[in-house]
Amino acid sequence: MTTLLSLSPFLLLSVIGLSAALVAASDVLELSDGDFDYTSAEHETMLVEFFAPWCGHCQKLAPEYESAATKLKGIVPLAKVDCTTNSETCSRFGVNGYPTLKIFRNGEEASSYDGPRSCSEEDMDSFINHFDASVIGFFSGSDSEQLAEFQKAASAMRDSYRFGHTTDLGLGLKHGVETESVLLFRPPRLNNKFEESEVKFDEGISTSSLRRFIRDNIFGMCPHLTSENRDKLKGRDLLTAYYEVDYLRNPKGSNYWRNRVMKVASQFQSQGLSYSVADRREFLEELEDEFGLGLSDGGELPMVTIRTREGHKYTMREEFTRDGKALERFLEEYFAGRLKRYLKSQPVPESNKGPVKVVVAETFEEIPKYNELGEQLSSDPNIVIAKMDATANDVPSGYDVQGFPTIYFAPAGKKEAPKRYEGGREVKDFLSYLKKEAAHSLVLSGGREDL
């Protein structure tokens, strides 16, 4: 028997699992965009099938659904919505495949119905072919100890993930299953040549071990970031490519750019950065407010950002190229520590002569960094870290100061002209530059000589 984990009342499970019987008149309510809310609100519990007339799975389910509607008449109503003519309702409830069954209570969506419909390989494939990932256990019988543990874990996590199981090991043969196993199936829309679409769980089944396995593997190399799953992707350094991602209407176009992101990302997999793609329309407010980007930036091309666990933000200013070279250069600069962080900041003042100095986000960070550099080199007799208020002092000849802060390196005891510093503004960047330019080895704080 195959069970694609039920979230519905036991009565619905029992009746829909029965064999079909043709009925003369339909007891299934037909709902539309115009009457869905009104009709569904009239019933304490209602099961709704969202379907498309051309869908083979829908056609197969139809007689069973009719039979169930007749048997449950007066107890729990069954309804259906044709998504080819009522797209507003189907879109509102996130219908991404057919048939989709949902339970409504007093007009509000209560849960998705993933209960048993039949026990064929075709239905197993239909369950896996979903917008979200699926976790399926393959067991040798209903008395399996591993099955009992799997059901306990599934019950604890079913609000977050999709679970199913079967006691027919034969259904797992084409997935390489020969003994009791658990497989995670990533959404077919995200299948790609850079990673496996199925991941096998090899540990002993427990709620904690299965939860850890799902957390580590469900998203894969480059997930589709949405407002629903973004919290699960927090806590990592994340690169996101924003463009028109629409897997319902344009799956091929959505994967076109995603594949290019993955091709480049595969070169940097071991360096601790995660990757994702997202619909820029869904995150437009965030792009504008937090990264200074809008719909016009890049046109149809992806806009790329990095947000680290510490909250540091970076944006790729070079136009995304179809060969991926621009993204590759961006990542090389990021991992080399040469990228300038994006800061939401007012412009640096051209003149700062007032009694109260204006500090903006772009200059605020540099002041502590420069002070830290001075502390680290305070024991070095050959290096002087200095600063001068150019608004209160005449600038010596040889120093061109047009904006703030401006940094120069002046070799000691030499007739060479001062060199304007154009490197990064992190302490490690300053130290790297001084190692190269200074005539002596640096002596860092604590008396340690840095060779």
Buried (B, 14 or more C-beta within 10 A) or exposed (E): EBBBBBBBBEBBBBBBBEEBEEBEEBBBBEBEBEEBEEBBEEBEBBBBBBBBEEBEBBEBBBBBBBBBBBBBEEEBBBBBBBBEEBBEBBEEBBBBBBBBBBBBBEBEBBBBBBBBBBBEBEBBBBBBBBBBBBBBBBBEEEEBEBBEBBBEBBEEBBEEBBBBBBBBBEBBEEBEBEEBBBBBBBBBBBBBEEBEBBBBBEEEBEBEBBBEBBEEBBBBBBBBBBEEBBEEBEEEBBBBBBBBBEBBEEBEBBBEBBBBBBBBBBEBBEEEBBBBBBBBEBBBEBBEEBBBBEBEBBEEBBBBBBBBEEEEBBBBBEEBEEEBEBBBBBBEBBEEEEBEBBBEEEEBBEEBEEEEEEBBEBBEBBEEBBEBBBEBBEBBEEBEBEEEEBBEEEEEEEBEBEEBBEBBBBEEEEEEEBEEBEEBBBBEBBBBBBEEEBEEEBBBEEEEEEE
